[in-house]
Amino acid sequence: MPDLSYSIELPKKTSSKESFILIVSTFIAGLCSIIYELLISTVSSYFLGDSIRQFSITIGLYMAAMGFGSYISRLINKNLLSKFIGLEIFLGFLGGMSVPILYFAYAFTHAYYLVMVFLILSIGVLIGLEIPLLTRIMEKHYLLKFNISNVLSVDYLGALVATLIFPFILLPLLGTFRSALFFGIINMGIGVLNVWCFSNQLKGRDFKKYVGGLIFVCTLLCSFFFAAHYFLKHWSNRLYEDQIIFSRQSKFQKIVMTRNKKDLRLFLDGNLQFSSIDEYRYHEPLVHIPLGLTSHKKNILILGGGDGLVAREVLKYPEVEKIDLVDLDPEITRIGRTDHHLKVLNNRSLEDPRVQVTHEDAFVYLGKIYRLFDIIIADLPDPNNVSLARLYSKEFFQLVKSRLSKTGVFVTQATSPFFAKEAFWCIKNTVKEAGFLNVYPYHVNVPSFGDWGFVMASNIKYRPHEAPLSVQTKYLEKDIIQSLFIFEKDLLEENKNFSTLDDPIVLNYYLKGWRNWK
């Protein structure tokens, strides 16, 4: 932690204990304010997608509300300390309960956006009131120039600490639900510290009122915190139709697995990744069409696919000597290796010595290696936020192209040509724009997903509709392969646009398409 002695002028005539409590209050206020902002943005990104939009909306509304709170603080002229303690109690309650309230709104109402905006504005106004009140309370302790610099420097330091602990400690260890409650309790600590330190300055009625408020809100937040498992289970059961057998917040995403008789389902951030009843209808066309086209398939690169299902299909080919599987989240591959139900489904593919797993971002990985692969398979999540949309950009596909052998074939899942038609054809156009000489879009009906699309590409010309099958399959056969390359009239799109890192239009197309069906 940086040394702030150069900026904090200590009082000379007043109680050092009182001054210390006020400085600590300022630090915690800055810490909690950023945490609440990050939590609301993150939860909204989980539920609504498009993280850039959610963070932008949250930051904009927060800043405006804070400005309004600072402005109206001039209306508070008496009992500043008493008003500040009451403010902290209310802020601790609202901030601590913000994520549980958002979870409830998403699961049980159709007014999530209204609730989100209300929370952002309310918490923003309360936070905007904090700093002016603290500054005025500390007037008797410091000269004006030292007072302002002390308050702002400590407040900003709290914000810095918040941004560092949120992604590396809070989210992986506590998740969003418990993090909000935890920092609501921390926020209440300001009230406790100030009531304890300044009890002699509070009127008897105010003292009793605030002690009662502190006890009530702390008890409420602690109860929700320790009963979080029960609430999350009830909330999850509302969202997921089947019994939840696994639920964990990893560093990168919320992972949920459900089971209903023989149907095992994996959800990432609430989005279905597969159903064991029909996942082979998705994985067989994704894998066997490109592998059937070329006799060169010694070295295979799988981007995503940490559940091991793509690797299971690739390992059916005896010619395959090595599979490099790159998945960002170690928790996914850990489940793929250790969960009994998933191990049965993926046929223990991740334990095969030919499979080498690397936990890294696919874009970063491709930029670092200089090996060539015979086949590259991208089984990545849909482009529902900016971070994922970059994996469907011209620049990403150019990297893929540079890592393919001369006869190599690339294939990527490309969302639904029915539900997100513009996004599907945008991905096809983007692959073409990346420099591939031959691009082959195709699609398949997967009952749990609906109509789903893929885009395959190569630098030499193939006849993909004639791809031979040399391995055992449940669904795919010669006549079916031919039909997958036929698009019905209502699935065709004249869209000629492509997506780039600078202009990720595939994200807008994707959100626009799926918004009509959710």
N, C-alpha and C positions, 0 to 999 in steps of 0.2 A: 504494500500500500504506500502511495507516495507521501512524502513529508509535507504537511500543509502548514508548518509553523510559520512560513513566510507570509501566509495570507490570513491567518487567524489571530486577531489581536485579543489577548486575554484581558478580562476586566481587572481593574485594580482595586475598586472599592466595594464591590458587591460580592455576594456569596458565590464562591467558585463552584459549589455544588449546583446551584440554580443555573449558572451559565453552562455547565457541562450538560445538564439535562436538556437545555434548549438546543445545544449543538447536536446532541444525539437525536433529538426530535427532528431536527432539520435533515440529518443524514437518513433516518428511516423514512421520512416523508418522501425524499427523492428516490429512495430505493423502491418503495411500494408503488409510487406513481408510475414508474416505468414497467414494473412487473405486471400491474393491472392492464396496462396498454398492450404489452406483449401477449398476455393470456387471452384477452378478448380477440386480438388479431389472429392468434394461432387457432383458437377454437373455431372462429368464423371461416378460416381457411380450410379446416378439416371438413366442416359441414357444407360450405358453399363453393369450395374450390377457388382458384384464381387468387393466390396468396398476395400478389402485388396489389390487386384491387382492395382486398380486405385490410391490408396494412395501411394503404394510402387513405382509405376512408377513416380508419380508426385514428391515424395520426392527425389528419385534417380536423376531424370533429373534436378530438382531444385538445388540440392546440387552441381552437376557437373557443371551446368551453372553458379552458383554463384562462384564456384572456378575459372572458366574460366574468368568471369568478374573481379574478384579480380586480376587475373594474368595480364590481359591486361590493368589494371588501371595504370600500370607503364609507359604505353605509353603516358599518359596525363601528361605533364610537365608544362603547362602554363595555366593561367586563370582558376585555379581550382574551384574557387567559381562560376564563370560564367558557367563552364561545369557542375557543380553540379546542379545548378538551371535548366539548360536545360534538364539534366537527369531526374529531378523530374517531369518536365512538361510531358516529353515523357512517364515516368513510370506511372504517374497518368492517362494519357490517355489510355495506353495499359492495365494497371491493372483494371481501372474502366470499360473499355469496354470488358474485358475478358469474362465475363459470357454472356452478350448480343451476342458477337461474337460466343460463343459456342452454344447458343440457335439457332442462325441463321444457323450455320454449320450443326446442327443435323436435323433441320426441312427442309432445302432447298438444302443440298448437300449430297454427299456420301463420304466426306473427313473429317469427324469429327475427326478421330484419328490424321490425319496430322495437322489439325488446332490446336488441343489440344497440341500436341508436340511442335509446333511452339510457341504457347503462353507460355508454361512452360519454354522453352529454352530462349525466348526473355526476359521475365520478370525476369528469374533467372540471366541472364547476367547483366541486369540493376541493380538489387538488389546487385549483387556481386560488382558492381562498386561503389555503394553508400558508404559503410563503409570505404574502403581505402581512398576515396576522403575526406570524413568527417574527418577522422583521420589526414590527411595531412593538411587540412584547419585549424584544431584546434592546429597545432603545435606551433603557436605563443602564444597560450593561456596557454599551460600546458607543463610540462616536459614530456618526452617520456613515462616513466612508468605510470604516472598519466593519460596521454592522452589515452593510449591503454586501461587501466582499466576502465576509464570513458566511453569511446565509447562502449566497449563491454558490460559492466554491464547495461547501459541504453538501449542498443539494445536488450539484452536478457530480460530485464524487459518488454519492449514493446511486445516481443514475448509471454511472460507469460500472459499479459493482453489479447492479441488476442485470445489465446487458451481458456481463461475463458469466454470471452464475446461471442465468436462465437456460441457455442451450446445453451447457456442459454438466450441470448438476441438477437443477430443478426438474426439467422436463424428463430426463431419463430416470430419475429416482422417484419422483412424486407424481409425474403426469400433470395434466392441466387442472383436473378437478381438485386434487389435494393441494397443489401449489397455491391456488387461489385462497383456499381456506387457511393454509399455513401463513400466508402473508397478510390475510385479514387478522389473524391472531397477532402477528408481528406488529401490524398497524395499531392494534388495541394496546400493545405495549407502550406506545407513546402516551396514550391516555392514562395508563396505570402509573408510568413514571411521573407524569405531570401532576396527577392527583396526589401521589405520595409526596412529591417534593414541595408542592405549593398548597398543601392542605390548609395551612394557616391563612392563605389569602382567599380561600373560597368561602362563600357564605354557607352556613350550616345546611340550608335547604339544597343548595347546589351540590355540596359535597355528598350528601346522601343520594341525590338524584344520579350523580355521575358514578358513584360506587355501585348503585343498583344497575345502571346501564352497562357498566363494564362487566359485572358478574353475568348479567343476562346474555350479552352478545358473546362474551368469551365462552360461556357454557354452550351456546348455540353452535358457534364455529367449531369448538372442540368435539361436540357430539357429531356434527356432520363429518369432521375429519376422521374420527375413529370408526364411524359407521359408513365410510365412503364405499367400502366394498359392497355393502348391501345396496346402497343407492345406485352405484354403477351397474350392479348386476340387474336390478329392476329396470333401470334405464336401457341397458343393452337388450334385455328381453323384449322391451317394447320395440326396439329397432330391428332386432334379428328374430326371425321366425322360429329358429331351431335352438336347441340347447347349446349354450356356450361352453366349450370344453377348454378353451385357452384364450386368455386376454392379457395383453401386455403392451405398455407404451415403450417402444424402443427410442433410441436417440433420434430416429428419423420419422417414425410413423406409429399409428395405433394398429396393432395386430390382433385380430380376432379370428378364432376358428370355431365353427359350429358343427354340430352333428345331429342328424335325424335318421335313425336306423343306419342305412349304408351310405347316406349322403353326407360327405365331409365337405365343408365349404371354408374357404379362406377369404378374409376381408382385410384390406389395407385402407386405413382412414375411412372405413365405411363402404368402400368400393369392392364389389365381388371380384375376386381373382380367378377362382375356379369352383366348380361343383364336381365332386368325384363321379357323379352319375353320368356326366356327359363331357368331361374335360378332354377325353381322347378325341372328340370331334374338333376341338380347337388345336390340340398339339400335333395330331397326325398330319393335317395339311400344312401346318407351320414348318414341320421338320422334314417329312418324307418327300414332298415335292421338290424342294431345292436339293436334297441329298440324292434324290433319284436322277437328277439331271446330269451330274458329273461323276466320272469315275475317280476323280481326285477328292478324297475326303479323309485324309489322314489327320489333319489339324483343324479342329473346329473351335470357333469362339462363340460362346453364348453370353449375351449381354442381358442381365436380369436373370429370371428363371431360378431364383434361389430356392424355390420349393422342390427342385430336382425333377420336375415332370418333363421338361424339354430334354434334359440329359438322359432320362430314361429312354426316350424314343431314339436319341442319337446313338446310344450304346447298343442298339439292336444291330448296328452295322459292324461286322468284324474288322472291316478295313480301317476303322477309326483307331488311331494310335494315341491321340491326346485331345482332351477337351479342356479348354480354359473357360471357366465360368466366372463372370464378373458381376457381383451383386453388391450394392452399396451397403445393405443392412446385414451385419453379422447375425442378428437375431433370427432372420428368415432362414438362413442356411443352417443355423443351430437347430431350429425346429425341424428342418428337413432331414437332419441327421439323427435326431433324438426322439421325436414324437412317433409313437408306435403306429398310429393311424396313417400318418403321412409317409412313414418309411415303407409301409405296405403298399401305399399308392404309388410311390416313386420307385419301388423295387430296389430300395437301398442304393440308388444311383450315385448319391453323393459320397458313398463309401468306396466306390470303385476306384482303383489306383490310377486309372486313366484320367480321372476328373481332378483338376487342380482349381481350387476356389480362391479367388482374390476379392477382398472387400474394398471396393473403390468405386468412385463415380465413373460411369462408362465413358464420358467425354474425356475426363482426365486420364483414364487408362489408355485410351486410344492415342492420346497425344504423347504418351511416354514410351510406348513400345514401338519397335521397328520391325517386328516379325510380320510375315505374311500368312494368311489363313486360307484354307480351301473353301470353307463355308463360314459365314458370320450370320448368326441368328439373334435378332433383337426381340426379346420377350419382355419389353419394358412397360411400366404402367402408362395409362392414357395421359395425353398432354393436358392435364387439368389445372396446372399451375405453371408459372414461368420457368421454374427449375426443371420441370419435366418437358416443357415445350422445347427447350434447347436441344433435347435428344431427338427431336423431329425437325431440326433445322437444316438448311443447306450446308452449313459449316460442319455439322456433325456427320452428315451423310458423305461429305467430301473426305472426312477422316476415315470413315468406314471404307470408302473406295480405295484409299491409299494403302489400306492394310489387307486388301484382297489379292490373291494370286491372279495370274493372267486368266485362268479358267474359272476363277472363283465366283460364287453366287452369294448374294446377300438377300436376306428376307427380314421384314419387320412386321409385327402386328400393327394395324393401322386404324383401330377403332371401328365403329359400325358404319357401313355405307348407307344404312337405312336410318338410324337414329341421329347420326352426325355426318350426313352426306358431304357437306362442304369440307369438313375436317379430313375425311378419308381421301377425297380427290386432291386436297391441298398436299397431303403427305405424298401421294403419287407424283404430283407435279414437282415437289421439292426434291424427291429422289432423282427425278429426271434432270432437274436443274443442277444437281450436284455433279453431273458429268457422266452418269451411267448411260451407256449406249442403248441398252435394252431394259425396259421396265415392264413388269407384268403384274397388274393388279388382279386379285382373285378374292373370293369370299365363300363363306360356309355358314350354314345354319347351326347354331349351338343353342339348344333350347333354353338353357339358363341365362344366356346372353342375348339371344336373338341373332339376327344376321350380323356376321362379323367379318371384317376384312383384313387382308394382308397385301403387302407390296413386295414383290421380288424383283431383283435387278442383277444384271451382269454386264460384262464388257464384250462377251462374245454371244452370238445369237444361239438361243436354245428354243426348243419346242416344248414349253412347260406343260401344255395340255396332253402331251404324250409321255410325260414322265413315267418311267417304269417303276414298279414296286417289287422289291426283292426281299422285303421283310414282312413279318406277320403283323396285320392291323385288325382293329375291331370295326372300323368304319370305312376307311379309304379303300377304293378299288379303281380300276382303270376307267370305267364309265363315269364314275363320280368325279374323278380328277378333271375330265373334259368339261363337265358341267360347271365346275367352280369358276371357270374363266368367262362364263357368260353372265352379263349383268342385265337384269330386267330394265325395261324402259324407265320406270320410276326411280331407279337407283343411279341413273346416269346424271352427270353434272358437267356444265360448260365452264366451271370455274378453272381459270388458268393461273391462279395465284400460287406463290410458293412462300414458305416461311424461312426466316433468317433469325440469327441471334438478335439483330437490331430491331427487327419487326416480326415478332412471333405471332403472326396472324392465325396460325393453326390453333392457338389457345382460344382466340375469340370465336373461331368457327366451332370448336369443340363445345365450348360453354353455351353458345347460342343453340347448337343442335340438341344437346341433352336437356337444356332448360325447358324445351317444349314437351319433354317426356317425363319430367320429375314432378 
